[in-house]
Amino acid sequence: MTSTDDSRDDATPIPGRPGDPLRGRHVVLGVSGSIACYKAIEITSRLVQAGAIVDVVLTKAATEFVTPLAFKAITQRTPYTDMFDVNGPDGEAHVELARRADVMLIAPATAATLSRLATGLAEDFVTLTAIATTAPLLIAPAMDTQMWAHPAVQTNAATLTDRGAQFIGPAEGRLASGRVGAGRLVEPERIVDDVRARLGREHGDLAGRAIVVTAGGTREAIDPVRYISNHSSGKMGYAIAEAARDRGADVVIVSTVGLAAPVGVRVVRVDSAVQMQAAVHRECAEADVLVMAAAVADFRPATAADQKMKKSEGTAGTTIDLVENPDIIGTTPVTSSRGPLLKIAFAAETQNLIENAAAKMKSKGARFIVANDVTATDAGFGSDDNRVTILDDQGGRADLPLMTKYAVGHAILDRVRPLLG
């Protein structure tokens, strides 16, 4: 699992949620002189709140937009601005920072900074540290559209990409000039998630694994505007996907809901059980694990009307014939191009939780099943929390207390990891 220690060397509790790959990691944040510098303060705050140890390095131009004191107040660590400060906290600070870094992020990165990085011109603390480090380098550009589109800037970006740097954006939107176009700094939340995902790939215990997760309740059409479904929000599936991403896995969500995809996770949109079955079979052909967290309808209308069904006199007794939906997890092949496919089932029950879940696990050919009582008012459908019982095919049982769905996701993956060999 990714770094989840609850304390630093000085026994100070680490903030953030267990399982977050940022917890306890050393992030060097480089800030260069752009009007978007103010967003670097929020980036710093989000990193610190996630449990990262953050050292901030600024170019002289950046200090014209934001004060180093703001970063010191957030990180409780002295920012670095002057390469020639004999009274600085370290000797060759750029070298020490470079060695300690688990990842370096430059946000915002100006056209000048990209040029210096591409040519090896280490004239400031940001580029000096970036050149000295062997840690992954993530770059979030911010500049006017015409500058970003300039051939020299594009060449520099391509050069840095070829050397292994990862670019985050830029985004399209309104710029400081008042124009609209590409060049806007990606929002801080997204930038931090990209750092999180990169650390997961670098250090996670599921790095290199491919995991398919299903999410949401299927929608079985009655006519073009009506369908049969259930109360599943999809939050559990998305939380599992996020946890798997944070542990380094390549993750695909087969989803019926419109939740925002976690950064670095691919989403395949479907509606019905038949569509979900086709998507799951396709995606699992090259997967290691299938986590069937979706609430799949047991039945669908035998036929769906081509046009909206109208309520009219004499149709009060209209009936809808139902047919059974396919068994998605049961019909998914047990092997993929990667070898055996590990299947994890879910059981949402309103009564006889353990008995019904155990029977379902056996019928689906799953290695274990995650059961939850959906009548609970503090967990389950629509909630950010869940309380589950995990049963395995060897007769084991684990009753988990109420916890966030993200934590449940990690609890599931804790059991997945040893089964992958």
Sequence and secondary structure as in RCSB ss.txt:
>XXXX:A:sequence
MTSTDDSRDDATPIPGRPGDPLRGRHVVLGVSGSIACYKAIEITSRLVQAGAIVDVVLTKAATEFVTPLAFKAIT
QRTPYTDMFDVNGPDGEAHVELARRADVMLIAPATAATLSRLATGLAEDFVTLTAIATTAPLLIAPAMDTQMWAH
PAVQTNAATLTDRGAQFIGPAEGRLASGRVGAGRLVEPERIVDDVRARLGREHGDLAGRAIVVTAGGTREAIDPV
RYISNHSSGKMGYAIAEAARDRGADVVIVSTVGLAAPVGVRVVRVDSAVQMQAAVHRECAEADVLVMAAAVADFR
PATAADQKMKKSEGTAGTTIDLVENPDIIGTTPVTSSRGPLLKIAFAAETQNLIENAAAKMKSKGARFIVANDVT
ATDAGFGSDDNRVTILDDQGGRADLPLMTKYAVGHAILDRVRPLLG
>XXXX:A:secstr
     SB TT  B  S TT TTTT EEEEEE SSTTHHHHHHHHHHHHHTT EEEEEE TTGGGTS HHHHHHHH
SS  B  TT TTSSSSSHHHHHHHH SEEEEEEE HHHHHHHHHT   SHHHHHHHH  S EEEEE   HHHHHS
HHHHHHHHHHHHTT EE   EEEE TTS EEEEE   HHHHHHHHHHHHHHHH TTTT EEEEEESB  EEEETT
EEE  S  SHHHHHHHHHHHHTT EEEEEESS     TT EEEE  SHHHHHHHHHHHHTT SEEEE SB  SEE
ESS  SS     TT TT    EEE   HHHHS SEETTEE EEEEEEEESS HHHHHHHHHHHHT SEEEEEETT
 SSSSTT SEE  EEEETTS EEE  SEEHHHHHHHHHHHHHHHT 
